[in-house]
Amino acid sequence: MRSKCVVVQKRLYILEEVLIFKVSHFIVSLRIALTMMGCVCSFIFRVMWSRLSIQGQEM
């Protein structure tokens, strides 16, 4: 009976490790994705802003 408890505890520990690893991996990938999105958005914003300012000068 006692050995069964130990096995269950070990399995839970492994599950915990996997969950923690997956969650941290997800957070890291999410952070990277957000950073990429921020870069893309700022780039698009700069392009639009430069075009708008050029159009404003032409008028």
N, CA, C and O atoms as a MOPAC input file, in Angstrom:
PM7 MOZYME 1SCF
protein

 N      0.84500 1    -1.20100 1     0.00000 1
 C      0.00000 1     0.00000 1     0.00000 1
 C      0.88400 1     1.25700 1     0.00000 1
 O      0.62300 1     2.22000 1    -0.72200 1
 N      1.92900 1     1.22000 1     0.82300 1
 C      2.82400 1     2.37800 1     0.94200 1
 C      3.56200 1     2.64400 1    -0.38000 1
 O      3.71900 1     3.79200 1    -0.79400 1
 N      4.00700 1     1.56800 1    -1.02700 1
 C      4.74300 1     1.73500 1    -2.29100 1
 C      3.83500 1     2.35800 1    -3.35700 1
 O      4.29500 1     3.13900 1    -4.19000 1
 N      2.55000 1     2.01100 1    -3.32400 1
 C      1.60100 1     2.57500 1    -4.27400 1
 C      1.52300 1     4.10000 1    -4.10200 1
 O      1.47500 1     4.84100 1    -5.08400 1
 N      1.51100 1     4.55200 1    -2.84700 1
 C      1.46100 1     5.99100 1    -2.56700 1
 C      2.69900 1     6.68200 1    -3.13800 1
 O      2.60700 1     7.76500 1    -3.71500 1
 N      3.85700 1     6.04200 1    -2.96900 1
 C      5.10300 1     6.62600 1    -3.46300 1
 C      5.04700 1     6.75900 1    -4.98000 1
 O      5.44900 1     7.78000 1    -5.53700 1
 N      4.54000 1     5.71200 1    -5.64800 1
 C      4.43600 1     5.74500 1    -7.11000 1
 C      3.52100 1     6.88700 1    -7.54400 1
 O      3.84000 1     7.63200 1    -8.47000 1
 N      2.37100 1     7.01800 1    -6.85800 1
 C      1.43000 1     8.08800 1    -7.18000 1
 C      2.09400 1     9.44900 1    -6.98300 1
 O      1.95000 1    10.35000 1    -7.80900 1
 N      2.83600 1     9.58500 1    -5.85800 1
 C      3.52600 1    10.84300 1    -5.58000 1
 C      4.54000 1    11.15400 1    -6.68100 1
 O      4.64800 1    12.29300 1    -7.13400 1
 N      5.27300 1    10.13600 1    -7.10200 1
 C      6.27200 1    10.33200 1    -8.15900 1
 C      5.58700 1    10.75400 1    -9.45100 1
 O      6.05900 1    11.65700 1   -10.14200 1
 N      4.48300 1    10.10700 1    -9.77700 1
 C      3.75200 1    10.45100 1   -11.00300 1
 C      3.25500 1    11.88900 1   -10.94100 1
 O      3.36000 1    12.63200 1   -11.91700 1
 N      2.70800 1    12.27900 1    -9.78200 1
 C      2.22800 1    13.64800 1    -9.62000 1
 C      3.37100 1    14.63200 1    -9.76700 1
 O      3.21100 1    15.68700 1   -10.38000 1
 N      4.52700 1    14.29500 1    -9.20700 1
 C      5.70100 1    15.15500 1    -9.28900 1
 C      6.12300 1    15.34500 1   -10.74200 1
 O      6.42400 1    16.45700 1   -11.17500 1
 N      6.14000 1    14.23300 1   -11.49000 1
 C      6.49700 1    14.29000 1   -12.91500 1
 C      5.49100 1    15.16700 1   -13.66900 1
 O      5.87600 1    16.00900 1   -14.48100 1
 N      4.20500 1    14.96100 1   -13.39100 1
 C      3.16000 1    15.75600 1   -14.03800 1
 C      3.37400 1    17.24300 1   -13.74300 1
 O      3.25200 1    18.09700 1   -14.62000 1
 N      3.70300 1    17.52300 1   -12.45500 1
 C      3.93500 1    18.90100 1   -12.03600 1
 C      5.09100 1    19.50100 1   -12.82300 1
 O      5.00200 1    20.62300 1   -13.32300 1
 N      6.17500 1    18.74100 1   -12.92700 1
 C      7.35600 1    19.20400 1   -13.66800 1
 C      6.98800 1    19.51500 1   -15.11600 1
 O      7.35700 1    20.56300 1   -15.64600 1
 N      6.25600 1    18.59500 1   -15.75300 1
 C      5.86400 1    18.77100 1   -17.15400 1
 C      4.98800 1    20.01000 1   -17.30400 1
 O      5.17000 1    20.80700 1   -18.22500 1
 N      4.03100 1    20.16100 1   -16.38400 1
 C      3.13400 1    21.31900 1   -16.44900 1
 C      3.91600 1    22.61400 1   -16.31100 1
 O      3.70700 1    23.56100 1   -17.06900 1
 N      4.83400 1    22.64900 1   -15.32100 1
 C      5.62600 1    23.85600 1   -15.09100 1
 C      6.45300 1    24.16600 1   -16.33200 1
 O      6.54000 1    25.31600 1   -16.76300 1
 N      7.07000 1    23.11000 1   -16.91100 1
 C      7.90100 1    23.29700 1   -18.10600 1
 C      7.06100 1    23.83900 1   -19.25300 1
 O      7.46200 1    24.78400 1   -19.93200 1
 N      5.89400 1    23.23600 1   -19.46800 1
 C      5.03700 1    23.66100 1   -20.58100 1
 C      4.54500 1    25.08200 1   -20.38500 1
 O      4.51400 1    25.87300 1   -21.32800 1
 N      4.15800 1    25.40700 1   -19.14500 1
 C      3.64800 1    26.75800 1   -18.86300 1
 C      4.74300 1    27.79200 1   -19.07500 1
 O      4.51100 1    28.83100 1   -19.69300 1
 N      5.94900 1    27.50600 1   -18.55800 1
 C      7.05100 1    28.46100 1   -18.71600 1
 C      7.40200 1    28.60900 1   -20.20400 1
 O      7.67200 1    29.71200 1   -20.68000 1
 N      7.39400 1    27.48800 1   -20.92400 1
 C      7.68800 1    27.51900 1   -22.36100 1
 C      6.64000 1    28.36800 1   -23.08300 1
 O      6.96800 1    29.17400 1   -23.95400 1
 N      5.36600 1    28.17000 1   -22.70300 1
 C      4.26400 1    28.93300 1   -23.30700 1
 C      4.44300 1    30.42600 1   -23.03800 1
 O      4.25700 1    31.25100 1   -23.93200 1
 N      4.81200 1    30.77200 1   -21.78300 1
 C      4.98600 1    32.17400 1   -21.40800 1
 C      6.11700 1    32.79000 1   -22.21700 1
 O      6.00200 1    33.91400 1   -22.70800 1
 N      7.21800 1    32.04100 1   -22.35300 1
 C      8.37200 1    32.54800 1   -23.11300 1
 C      7.97800 1    32.77900 1   -24.56500 1
 O      8.27800 1    33.82800 1   -25.13600 1
 N      7.30000 1    31.79100 1   -25.16700 1
 C      6.90800 1    31.92800 1   -26.58100 1
 C      5.90900 1    33.07500 1   -26.74400 1
 O      5.93700 1    33.79500 1   -27.74300 1
 N      5.03000 1    33.23900 1   -25.75800 1
 C      4.05700 1    34.32900 1   -25.80700 1
 C      4.77500 1    35.67100 1   -25.74400 1
 O      4.43400 1    36.60900 1   -26.46400 1
 N      5.78900 1    35.74600 1   -24.85800 1
 C      6.56000 1    36.97900 1   -24.72400 1
 C      7.27100 1    37.31000 1   -26.02800 1
 O      7.29200 1    38.46200 1   -26.46300 1
 N      7.85200 1    36.28500 1   -26.64600 1
 C      8.55200 1    36.47600 1   -27.92700 1
 C      7.56400 1    36.96800 1   -28.98200 1
 O      7.85400 1    37.89800 1   -29.73400 1
 N      6.38300 1    36.32300 1   -29.02600 1
 C      5.36600 1    36.69700 1   -30.01400 1
 C      4.93300 1    38.15000 1   -29.80000 1
 O      4.77800 1    38.90600 1   -30.75900 1
 N      4.74000 1    38.53200 1   -28.53000 1
 C      4.32900 1    39.90900 1   -28.24000 1
 C      5.41100 1    40.89600 1   -28.65000 1
 O      5.11700 1    41.96600 1   -29.18200 1
 N      6.67300 1    40.53000 1   -28.39800 1
 C      7.78500 1    41.40000 1   -28.78700 1
 C      7.80300 1    41.57700 1   -30.29900 1
 O      7.96200 1    42.68600 1   -30.80800 1
 N      7.63500 1    40.44800 1   -31.01400 1
 C      7.61500 1    40.50100 1   -32.48200 1
 C      6.47400 1    41.39400 1   -32.96200 1
 O      6.65900 1    42.22800 1   -33.84800 1
 N      5.30500 1    41.21400 1   -32.37300 1
 C      4.14100 1    42.01300 1   -32.75400 1
 C      4.41600 1    43.49500 1   -32.51100 1
 O      4.07100 1    44.34300 1   -33.33400 1
 N      5.04500 1    43.79800 1   -31.36200 1
 C      5.36900 1    45.18400 1   -31.03100 1
 C      6.29900 1    45.78000 1   -32.06800 1
 O      6.10500 1    46.91600 1   -32.50300 1
 N      7.31700 1    45.01300 1   -32.47000 1
 C      8.27100 1    45.49700 1   -33.48100 1
 C      7.54700 1    45.76200 1   -34.80200 1
 O      7.73500 1    46.80600 1   -35.42800 1
 N      6.71600 1    44.80000 1   -35.21700 1
 C      5.98900 1    44.94100 1   -36.47900 1
 C      5.06600 1    46.16200 1   -36.42400 1
 O      5.01000 1    46.95600 1   -37.36300 1
 N      4.34900 1    46.29600 1   -35.31400 1
 C      3.40800 1    47.41500 1   -35.18000 1
 C      4.13900 1    48.74700 1   -35.21500 1
 O      3.70200 1    49.68500 1   -35.88200 1
 N      5.26700 1    48.83200 1   -34.48600 1
 C      6.01300 1    50.09800 1   -34.47000 1
 C      6.56200 1    50.40100 1   -35.86300 1
 O      6.58700 1    51.55800 1   -36.28200 1
 N      7.00100 1    49.36800 1   -36.58000 1
 C      7.52800 1    49.55400 1   -37.94500 1
 C      6.42900 1    50.09300 1   -38.86200 1
 O      6.63400 1    51.06500 1   -39.58900 1
 N      5.25100 1    49.44300 1   -38.81500 1
 C      4.12200 1    49.87500 1   -39.65000 1
 C      3.74300 1    51.30800 1   -39.29400 1
 O      3.46000 1    52.12500 1   -40.17000 1
 N      3.74100 1    51.60400 1   -37.97700 1
 C      3.37700 1    52.93900 1   -37.51700 1
 C      4.35000 1    53.97300 1   -38.07000 1
 O      3.94200 1    55.04300 1   -38.52400 1
 N      5.65300 1    53.64200 1   -38.02800 1
 C      6.66900 1    54.56400 1   -38.54700 1
 C      6.47600 1    54.80100 1   -40.04400 1
 O      6.54600 1    55.93700 1   -40.51400 1
 N      6.22900 1    53.71300 1   -40.79100 1
 C      6.03400 1    53.83800 1   -42.24700 1
 C      4.82700 1    54.72500 1   -42.53700 1
 O      4.89900 1    55.63400 1   -43.36400 1
 N      3.71100 1    54.45200 1   -41.84400 1
 C      2.49700 1    55.23400 1   -42.05600 1
 C      2.74900 1    56.69900 1   -41.70200 1
 O      2.32800 1    57.60600 1   -42.41900 1
 N      3.45500 1    56.91500 1   -40.56600 1
 C      3.71100 1    58.27300 1   -40.09600 1
 C      4.55400 1    59.03000 1   -41.11500 1
 O      4.27600 1    60.19100 1   -41.41400 1
 N      5.59800 1    58.36700 1   -41.65600 1
 C      6.46900 1    59.03800 1   -42.64500 1
 C      5.66200 1    59.35800 1   -43.90800 1
 O      5.82300 1    60.42800 1   -44.49300 1
 N      4.80500 1    58.44100 1   -44.32100 1
 C      3.97400 1    58.68700 1   -45.51100 1
 C      3.01800 1    59.85300 1   -45.27500 1
 O      2.82300 1    60.69900 1   -46.14700 1
 N      2.42600 1    59.88200 1   -44.08200 1
 C      1.48700 1    60.95500 1   -43.74800 1
 C      2.21200 1    62.29700 1   -43.73900 1
 O      1.70000 1    63.28500 1   -44.26500 1
 N      3.40000 1    62.33400 1   -43.14400 1
 C      4.14100 1    63.59600 1   -43.06700 1
 C      4.55200 1    64.04900 1   -44.47500 1
 O      4.53100 1    65.24300 1   -44.77600 1
 N      4.92500 1    63.09100 1   -45.33600 1
 C      5.29500 1    63.43700 1   -46.72300 1
 C      4.07400 1    64.01600 1   -47.44500 1
 O      4.17600 1    65.01900 1   -48.15100 1
 N      2.91400 1    63.36500 1   -47.25700 1
 C      1.69100 1    63.85800 1   -47.90300 1
 C      1.34600 1    65.25100 1   -47.38800 1
 O      0.90600 1    66.11500 1   -48.14700 1
 N      1.55200 1    65.45800 1   -46.08300 1
 C      1.26500 1    66.76800 1   -45.49300 1
 C      2.16300 1    67.83600 1   -46.08400 1
 O      1.70600 1    68.95300 1   -46.32800 1
 N      3.45400 1    67.51800 1   -46.32500 1
 C      4.39300 1    68.48100 1   -46.90700 1
 C      3.99400 1    68.80800 1   -48.34700 1
 O      4.08700 1    69.95700 1   -48.77900 1
 N      3.54000 1    67.76800 1   -49.10000 1
 C      3.16700 1    67.98200 1   -50.50400 1
 C      1.96200 1    68.90700 1   -50.61200 1
 O      1.88000 1    69.71900 1   -51.53400 1
 N      1.03400 1    68.78600 1   -49.68000 1
 C     -0.15400 1    69.62700 1   -49.70000 1
 C      0.23700 1    71.03800 1   -49.27600 1
 O     -0.61500 1    71.92400 1   -49.22100 1

